[in-house]
């Protein structure tokens, strides 16, 4: 029976996945800071300016996703990860220091570039270094750190923010410690893990598959050997070389649109877009509006999002346990069906003007379903299905599609909420999940337990 150096694998996977922690923190911290920076910049009466403040980071994510493909294929996986850590550090300091709305937007975009790079590269890196039997679990570690980052941001927001009276006016909040200083500290805290990530990346080995693709077999063999021993390393080396023989060493954006890649690219793009349009990120980004509509005040809202973050983390651990046992397809089907039902009932609850614990319970249920299915599994599948030779560029395109979808979701929620109401908005998300359930049933093939080269052979040939 093949034995693996799990301590080594866990160590390098967790270092790479620190990008996920920063992604999660930076992504969600803005939700807790929202009631305060909006009053500080006096944009709380403008839906358009609020939406741009929330979604501007996604422009950076799109830029980062585009850069990730070119950079990872030319420079490897390690150096672009280092750049993402640098961008996170600059953004954390700059966002907290912002003196005006435009400065705030610029640094949110810079942070978004860091997210775009890390979100594409961390799962690829882990997938390329992990053995096939354990790949789902190790790639899911990236999602676990994202969720830890989300929960950390929610807890930090709760600890930093001083209690806000339910009847507090905009002027009161703007002049308060929360409105002047508190929201800044929420962003500053991200500097600590950003610097840690920056330092630890130095100790990461390069991806062995990238090294082999670029003719550096002598450097790749010791990395594979450290993973599973000499016999494992030699066997993997042969398989990887075989999968790369027919194609050029320098894939381009144009080369991935070869007819033989069409099916796998479409599947990847669909899953990337669906993960966002499933709708759950609106709960994290617009917790203020969602919980206020359910009768909660600002302080209650901050406590409630810590509850949702805790549930998110618990069910991510469930995903780590079941991803290599149940398989990817079954968990995706569970997620699609579960969210369809949860959003249907959530829409009914809002339509009937139900408040408090009923709304919170349904939201917690939806987050639990998402955390054990779509959240980690989509990243696992995306890191697996693209062929070795075009993986960096293809993952870049898929991540680009994901962040464009996320931008549309984030920017349109206030507009949908204004047009359909909260209930109608969640019914729209329920319909999206139902249609995706049908697509996944017919188009997604199980990849559990297969090597990346076996998966490539199935999808390409």
C-alpha positions in Angstrom: 0.0 0.0 0.0 1.4 3.4 -1.0 2.4 5.6 1.9 2.6 9.4 1.7 4.4 12.1 3.6 1.3 13.6 5.1 3.1 16.0 7.3 5.0 17.5 4.3 1.8 17.6 2.2 -0.3 19.3 5.0 2.5 21.8 5.6 2.9 23.0 2.0 -0.9 22.8 1.4 -1.6 25.0 4.4 1.1 27.6 3.4 -0.4 27.8 -0.1 -3.9 27.9 1.4 -3.0 31.0 3.5 -4.0 32.8 0.2 -7.4 31.3 0.9 -7.5 32.7 4.4 -6.6 36.2 3.1 -9.2 35.8 0.4 -11.9 34.9 2.9 -10.9 37.7 5.3 -10.7 40.4 2.7 -13.8 39.2 1.1 -16.0 39.4 4.2 -14.5 42.1 6.4 -16.2 44.7 4.3 -19.6 43.3 5.3 -19.0 44.2 9.0 -17.4 47.5 8.2 -20.2 48.5 5.8 -22.5 50.3 8.2 -19.6 52.5 9.4 -17.5 53.3 6.3 -20.8 54.1 4.4 -21.6 56.8 7.0 -18.0 58.0 7.0 -17.9 58.5 3.2 -21.6 59.6 3.3 -22.7 57.1 0.6 -25.4 55.4 2.7 -28.2 57.0 0.6 -26.8 56.0 -2.8 -27.4 52.5 -4.0 -25.0 52.9 -6.8 -22.1 54.1 -4.7 -22.8 51.4 -2.1 -22.8 48.7 -4.8 -19.5 50.0 -6.2 -17.9 50.0 -2.8 -18.9 46.4 -2.3 -18.1 45.2 -5.8 -15.0 47.2 -6.7 -12.7 44.5 -5.3 -14.2 42.2 -7.9 -12.7 44.3 -10.7 -9.3 43.5 -9.0 -10.3 39.9 -8.8 -10.9 39.8 -12.5 -7.6 41.5 -13.2 -5.8 39.0 -10.9 -7.6 36.1 -12.5 -6.4 37.2 -16.0 -2.8 37.7 -14.7 -2.8 34.4 -13.0 -2.9 32.3 -16.2 -0.1 34.1 -18.0 2.1 34.5 -14.8 1.6 30.9 -13.6 2.5 29.4 -17.0 5.6 31.6 -17.5 6.8 32.1 -13.9 5.5 29.0 -12.1 2.9 28.8 -9.3 5.1 30.1 -6.4 6.1 33.6 -7.6 2.6 34.8 -8.4 1.5 33.5 -5.0 4.2 35.7 -3.5 2.8 38.7 -5.5 -0.7 38.0 -4.2 0.6 38.1 -0.6 2.3 41.5 -1.4 -0.9 42.9 -2.8 -2.9 41.8 0.2 -0.4 43.5 2.5 -0.6 46.8 0.6 -4.4 46.7 0.3 -4.9 46.0 4.1 -2.8 49.1 5.0 -4.2 51.3 2.3 -7.9 50.5 2.8 -7.7 51.1 6.5 -5.8 54.4 5.9 -8.2 55.7 3.2 -9.1 59.3 3.6 -11.8 59.5 1.0 -14.1 57.2 -1.0 -12.0 57.1 -4.2 -8.9 56.1 -2.2 -10.9 53.4 -0.5 -12.0 52.0 -4.0 -8.4 52.0 -5.3 -7.1 49.9 -2.4 -10.1 47.6 -2.6 -9.2 46.9 -6.2 -5.6 46.2 -5.3 -6.8 43.7 -2.6 -9.0 42.2 -5.3 -6.0 41.5 -7.5 -4.5 39.6 -4.6 -7.7 37.6 -4.3 -7.8 36.9 -8.0 -4.3 35.5 -8.0 -4.6 33.5 -4.9 -8.1 32.0 -5.7 -6.7 30.7 -9.0 -3.3 29.6 -7.9 -3.7 28.0 -4.5 -6.0 25.2 -5.6 -3.9 24.5 -8.7 -0.7 24.3 -6.7 -2.2 21.9 -4.1 -3.9 19.8 -6.8 -0.6 19.5 -8.7 1.4 18.4 -5.7 -1.2 16.1 -3.9 -1.6 12.4 -4.6 -4.8 11.5 -6.5 -6.3 9.5 -3.6 -6.0 12.5 -1.2 -6.3 15.4 -3.7 -9.9 16.3 -2.9 -9.1 16.5 0.8 -6.0 18.6 0.3 -7.6 21.0 -2.2 -10.5 21.4 0.2 -8.0 22.7 2.7 -7.9 25.8 0.6 -11.7 26.2 1.1 -11.2 25.5 4.8 -8.8 28.4 5.1 -11.2 30.7 3.1 -13.9 29.8 5.7 -11.5 30.4 8.6 -10.7 33.8 7.0 -14.4 34.6 6.8 -15.0 33.6 10.4 -11.9 35.5 11.6 -13.1 38.6 9.8 -16.6 38.2 11.4 -15.2 37.7 14.9 -12.7 40.7 14.5 -15.6 42.9 13.3 -17.7 41.9 16.3 -14.8 42.5 18.8 -13.8 45.8 17.3 -17.3 47.4 16.8 -18.8 49.1 19.8 -22.5 48.5 20.5 -24.8 50.6 18.3 -28.2 51.7 19.6 -31.1 50.4 17.4 -32.3 54.0 16.9 -28.9 55.5 16.1 -28.9 58.1 13.4 -26.5 58.3 10.5 -24.8 61.3 12.1 -24.4 59.5 15.4 -22.8 56.5 13.7 -20.5 58.7 11.6 -19.2 60.6 14.6 -18.8 57.5 16.8 -15.6 55.5 17.3 -17.0 52.8 14.9 -17.5 55.4 12.2 -14.1 57.1 12.6 -11.7 54.4 13.7 -13.3 51.0 14.2 -13.9 50.2 10.5 -10.3 51.1 9.8 -9.0 48.6 12.3 -11.1 45.9 10.7 -9.0 46.3 7.6 -5.7 46.8 9.3 -5.9 43.4 11.1 -5.5 41.6 7.7 -1.9 43.0 7.5 -0.8 40.3 10.1 -1.7 37.2 8.1 -0.6 38.9 4.8 2.9 39.4 6.1 3.0 35.8 7.5 1.9 34.5 4.0 4.6 36.6 2.4 7.3 35.1 4.6 6.2 31.4 4.4 5.8 31.3 0.6 9.6 31.4 0.5 9.7 27.9 1.9 7.3 26.4 -0.7 8.7 24.1 -3.4 7.6 24.8 -7.0 4.8 22.7 -8.5 6.5 19.5 -9.9 4.1 19.4 -12.9 5.1 22.9 -13.8 8.7 22.0 -13.5 8.3 18.9 -15.7 6.3 20.9 -18.3 9.2 23.4 -18.5 12.0 20.7 -18.8 13.2 20.8 -15.2 12.7 17.1 -14.3 15.7 17.0 -12.1 14.1 19.6 -9.8 10.7 17.9 -9.9 11.9 14.4 -9.0 13.0 15.3 -5.4 9.7 17.0 -4.7 7.7 14.0 -5.9 10.0 11.7 -4.0 9.5 13.7 -0.8 5.7 13.2 -1.3 5.6 9.4 -1.7 9.1 7.9 -2.1 11.3 7.0 -5.0 9.0 4.5 -6.7 6.0 6.9 -6.5 8.1 9.7 -7.9 9.4 7.7 -10.9 5.9 6.5 -11.7 4.3 9.9 -11.4 7.1 11.4 -13.5 6.4 9.0 -16.4 2.7 9.7 -16.3 3.1 13.4 -16.2 5.7 13.4 -19.1 3.4 11.1 -21.1 0.4 13.5 -20.8 2.5 16.4 -22.0 4.2 14.8 -25.0 1.8 15.8 -27.8 1.6 19.5 -27.0 3.6 22.6 -27.0 5.4 24.0 -23.9 3.9 27.4 -24.3 0.1 27.4 -24.2 -1.6 30.6 -25.1 -5.1 32.0 -24.6 -5.8 31.0 -28.2 -4.6 27.4 -27.8 -7.2 26.5 -25.1 -10.0 27.1 -27.5 -9.0 24.0 -29.5 -12.0 21.9 -30.3 -10.9 19.0 -28.1 -11.0 21.3 -25.0 -14.4 22.8 -25.7 -16.4 20.4 -23.5 -14.2 20.6 -20.4 -13.8 24.4 -20.7 -17.6 24.8 -20.9 -18.1 22.6 -17.8 -15.4 24.6 -15.9 -16.9 27.9 -16.8 -20.4 26.7 -15.9 -19.4 25.5 -12.5 -17.4 28.7 -11.8 -20.3 30.9 -12.6 -22.8 28.7 -10.8 -20.8 28.7 -7.6 -21.4 32.5 -7.4 -24.9 32.7 -8.9 -26.0 30.1 -6.3 -26.4 33.3 -4.3 -24.9 32.6 -0.9 -22.3 35.4 -1.1 -25.0 37.9 -0.8 -25.5 36.8 2.8 -21.9 37.6 3.6 -21.7 40.8 1.6 -25.1 42.2 2.3 -25.7 40.9 5.9 -26.6 44.5 6.9 -29.7 44.6 4.5 -30.6 40.9 4.9 -30.7 40.9 8.7 -32.1 44.4 9.0 -35.0 43.2 6.8 -35.5 40.4 9.3 -35.8 42.9 12.2 -32.2 42.9 13.5 -30.2 45.9 14.5 -26.5 46.6 13.6 -25.0 45.0 16.7 -27.3 41.9 16.4 -26.3 41.7 12.7 -22.6 41.5 13.6 -23.4 38.7 16.1 -25.5 36.8 13.5 -22.8 36.8 10.9 -20.4 35.3 13.4 -23.0 32.5 13.8 -23.2 32.0 10.0 -19.4 32.0 9.9 -19.2 29.3 12.6 -21.7 27.1 10.7 -19.7 27.7 7.5 -16.5 26.4 9.2 -18.2 23.4 10.8 -19.7 22.2 7.5 -16.4 22.8 5.6 -14.9 20.2 8.0 -17.7 17.9 6.9 -16.7 18.5 3.3 -13.1 17.6 4.1 -14.2 14.3 5.6 -16.6 13.3 2.8 -15.1 14.7 -0.5 -12.9 11.7 -1.2 -15.6 9.2 0.1 -18.8 10.5 -1.4 -17.3 12.0 -4.5 -17.7 15.3 -6.2 -20.9 14.8 -8.2 -23.0 13.6 -5.3 -22.0 16.6 -3.1 -22.8 19.0 -6.0 -26.2 17.5 -6.4 -26.9 17.7 -2.7 -25.8 21.3 -2.7 -28.0 22.3 -5.7 -31.1 20.6 -4.3 -30.6 21.8 -0.8 -30.1 25.5 -1.8 -33.2 25.3 -4.1 -35.3 24.2 -1.2 -33.7 26.6 1.4 -34.1 29.7 -0.9 -37.7 28.8 -1.7 -38.6 28.7 2.0 -36.5 31.8 2.7 -38.4 33.7 0.0 -41.7 32.5 1.6 -40.5 33.6 5.1 -39.7 37.1 3.8 -43.0 37.3 1.8 -44.9 36.5 5.0 -42.9 39.1 7.0 -41.5 36.5 9.3 -38.6 37.9 11.4 -35.9 36.9 13.8 -35.0 33.3 14.5 -37.0 31.9 11.5 -34.9 33.9 9.0 -31.6 33.2 10.8 -32.3 29.4 10.9 -33.0 29.2 7.2 -29.9 31.3 6.3 -27.8 29.1 8.6 -29.2 26.0 6.9 -28.4 27.4 3.4 -24.8 28.3 4.5 -24.3 24.8 5.9 -25.4 23.2 2.7 -23.2 25.5 0.6 -20.2 25.0 2.8 -20.2 21.2 2.4 -20.9 21.2 -1.3 -20.5 24.0 -3.8 -18.0 26.1 -1.8 -15.1 23.5 -1.7 -16.2 21.1 -4.4 -16.2 23.6 -7.3 -12.6 24.5 -6.5 -11.7 20.8 -6.3 -13.3 20.1 -9.7 -11.8 23.1 -11.4 -8.3 22.2 -10.1 -8.7 18.6 -11.5 -10.5 18.7 -14.9 -8.2 20.9 -17.0 -5.4 19.2 -18.9 -1.8 19.6 -17.6 -0.6 21.6 -20.6 -3.3 24.3 -20.4 -4.2 24.1 -16.6 -2.8 27.5 -15.7 -4.4 29.4 -18.6 -7.7 27.4 -18.4 -7.9 27.9 -14.6 -7.3 31.6 -15.2 -10.2 31.8 -17.6 -12.5 29.8 -15.2 -11.5 32.0 -12.3 -12.1 35.1 -14.5 -15.6 33.8 -15.3 -16.2 33.1 -11.5 -15.2 36.7 -10.5 -17.2 38.3 -13.3 -20.2 36.2 -12.1 -19.5 37.4 -8.6 -19.3 41.0 -9.6 -22.7 40.7 -11.4 -24.1 38.9 -8.3 -22.7 41.5 -5.8 -23.6 44.6 -8.0 -27.1 43.4 -8.8 -28.3 42.3 -5.4 -29.3 45.8 -4.2 -31.0 46.4 -7.6 -32.9 43.0 -7.5 -33.8 43.7 -3.9 -35.2 47.0 -4.8 -37.2 45.6 -7.8 -38.3 42.2 -6.5 -38.0 42.6 -2.8 -35.9 40.3 -0.6 -38.4 37.4 -1.1 -38.4 37.7 -4.9 -34.6 37.9 -5.0 -34.2 34.6 -3.2 -36.7 33.0 -5.4 -34.6 34.0 -8.4 -31.6 32.3 -6.7 -33.8 29.2 -6.1 -34.6 29.0 -9.8 -30.9 29.2 -10.7 -30.0 26.4 -8.3 -32.8 24.2 -9.7 -31.7 24.7 -13.3 -28.1 23.9 -12.3 -29.2 20.7 -10.5 -30.5 19.5 -13.9 -27.3 20.4 -15.7 -25.0 18.8 -13.2 -27.1 15.6 -13.2 -26.4 15.1 -16.9 -23.0 16.8 -17.5 -20.8 16.3 -14.5 -18.7 13.1 -14.4 -17.2 11.8 -11.1 -13.4 12.5 -10.7 -12.9 10.9 -7.3 -9.8 8.8 -7.0 -8.5 9.4 -10.5 -5.1 10.9 -11.3 -5.0 14.2 -13.1 -3.7 12.4 -16.1 -6.6 9.9 -16.1 -9.1 12.8 -15.8 -7.4 14.5 -18.7 -7.6 11.4 -20.8 -11.4 11.2 -20.1 -12.3 14.8 -20.9 -9.9 15.4 -23.8 -10.2 12.0 -25.6 
